[in-house]
Amino acid sequence: MENVTRALIMAFSMLIFVIAFTYSMYLINKLTATSSTLLSSVSTTNYYDNIQVSGGNATREVGVDTIVPVLYRYYKENYAVKILDSEANGGGLIQLFDVNIESKIDRAAKYTGNSDKELISLKSSIYNKSDNKAYLFEAPWTGSTDENTRARIDYFLHGTKGYINNTLVDYKSTIGDGGFLGQYGNKTFTESFVEYAYEGETISTENGVETITGSTQENSKIIITYQVSN
């Protein structure tokens, strides 16, 4: 009788072990699948799926539904975004999203010295509103909280205004009624992107000119361009 009891206990223990092992494998597989999904969702290169290469440039036609999520990630990922008007309208810069130039503009707005020619030049350009759509309002969201950067994007998309770090960001007057979504929501854009390596410090300007200065380790930068299709 004692042997039968031991046998039953051993069999029950083995059953518990098999159930526990099976459940553990299920959890591991589930965790692996979840991790893959999360890694996929944060991968910048996923924005470039199915892009066709044409004339040396990778391009595709997209709508604002593609552009919006890219804007909300630009300051967290290693890329800049340029939104351009159609070539028929001159191809002017509608808005620039680039943490490098925004940081420079923020520093220039606060600069009170007279020795840094670059910051002095930027400081002068900050107050030139000749290209109203591309005006960056001294970039007060730079180096601030995610909430402030998202607020800037919200203002741009919806054509609203508000204060960020005590500086007025007014896309209501620069972009027009309804903001970017209202003005361009029914437009098609040609999306292109380029990734390049550089040494030193990349300096983007509001007219699209970029220069390299300094001497630091090699870096890479991705620029995504959306141009309104003709």
ChimeraX attribute file (.defattr): number of C-alpha atoms within 10 A of each C-alpha:
attribute: neighborCount
match mode: 1-to-1
recipient: residues
	/A:1	6
	/A:2	7
	/A:3	8
	/A:4	9
	/A:5	10
	/A:6	11
	/A:7	12
	/A:8	12
	/A:9	12
	/A:10	12
	/A:11	12
	/A:12	12
	/A:13	12
	/A:14	12
	/A:15	12
	/A:16	12
	/A:17	12
	/A:18	12
	/A:19	11
	/A:20	12
	/A:21	12
	/A:22	12
	/A:23	12
	/A:24	12
	/A:25	11
	/A:26	12
	/A:27	12
	/A:28	12
	/A:29	12
	/A:30	12
	/A:31	12
	/A:32	12
	/A:33	12
	/A:34	12
	/A:35	12
	/A:36	11
	/A:37	11
	/A:38	11
	/A:39	11
	/A:40	12
	/A:41	12
	/A:42	13
	/A:43	10
	/A:44	16
	/A:45	9
	/A:46	10
	/A:47	15
	/A:48	15
	/A:49	8
	/A:50	10
	/A:51	15
	/A:52	14
	/A:53	11
	/A:54	9
	/A:55	7
	/A:56	7
	/A:57	13
	/A:58	16
	/A:59	20
	/A:60	18
	/A:61	16
	/A:62	17
	/A:63	17
	/A:64	18
	/A:65	10
	/A:66	13
	/A:67	18
	/A:68	15
	/A:69	11
	/A:70	18
	/A:71	19
	/A:72	17
	/A:73	15
	/A:74	18
	/A:75	20
	/A:76	11
	/A:77	15
	/A:78	15
	/A:79	23
	/A:80	23
	/A:81	21
	/A:82	22
	/A:83	22
	/A:84	22
	/A:85	19
	/A:86	17
	/A:87	12
	/A:88	9
	/A:89	10
	/A:90	9
	/A:91	14
	/A:92	17
	/A:93	20
	/A:94	21
	/A:95	21
	/A:96	23
	/A:97	21
	/A:98	20
	/A:99	22
	/A:100	17
	/A:101	22
	/A:102	24
	/A:103	18
	/A:104	20
	/A:105	24
	/A:106	22
	/A:107	18
	/A:108	23
	/A:109	21
	/A:110	11
	/A:111	14
	/A:112	12
	/A:113	10
	/A:114	8
	/A:115	8
	/A:116	11
	/A:117	10
	/A:118	11
	/A:119	21
	/A:120	17
	/A:121	11
	/A:122	21
	/A:123	21
	/A:124	12
	/A:125	17
	/A:126	19
	/A:127	13
	/A:128	11
	/A:129	13
	/A:130	9
	/A:131	14
	/A:132	15
	/A:133	18
	/A:134	22
	/A:135	24
	/A:136	24
	/A:137	20
	/A:138	22
	/A:139	26
	/A:140	24
	/A:141	24
	/A:142	22
	/A:143	14
	/A:144	11
	/A:145	10
	/A:146	14
	/A:147	11
	/A:148	17
	/A:149	18
	/A:150	16
	/A:151	19
	/A:152	24
	/A:153	18
	/A:154	19
	/A:155	20
	/A:156	24
	/A:157	23
	/A:158	19
	/A:159	22
	/A:160	21
	/A:161	17
	/A:162	15
	/A:163	14
	/A:164	19
	/A:165	13
	/A:166	8
	/A:167	13
	/A:168	14
	/A:169	25
	/A:170	19
	/A:171	29
	/A:172	19
	/A:173	14
	/A:174	20
	/A:175	25
	/A:176	16
	/A:177	15
	/A:178	18
	/A:179	21
	/A:180	23
	/A:181	18
	/A:182	14
	/A:183	15
	/A:184	16
	/A:185	14
	/A:186	10
	/A:187	14
	/A:188	16
	/A:189	25
	/A:190	19
	/A:191	24
	/A:192	20
	/A:193	19
	/A:194	12
	/A:195	12
	/A:196	9
	/A:197	9
	/A:198	16
	/A:199	14
	/A:200	14
	/A:201	16
	/A:202	17
	/A:203	17
	/A:204	19
	/A:205	18
	/A:206	21
	/A:207	11
	/A:208	11
	/A:209	8
	/A:210	11
	/A:211	10
	/A:212	12
	/A:213	11
	/A:214	9
	/A:215	10
	/A:216	10
	/A:217	9
	/A:218	10
	/A:219	12
	/A:220	12
	/A:221	15
	/A:222	16
	/A:223	18
	/A:224	21
	/A:225	20
	/A:226	26
	/A:227	23
	/A:228	23
	/A:229	17
	/A:230	12
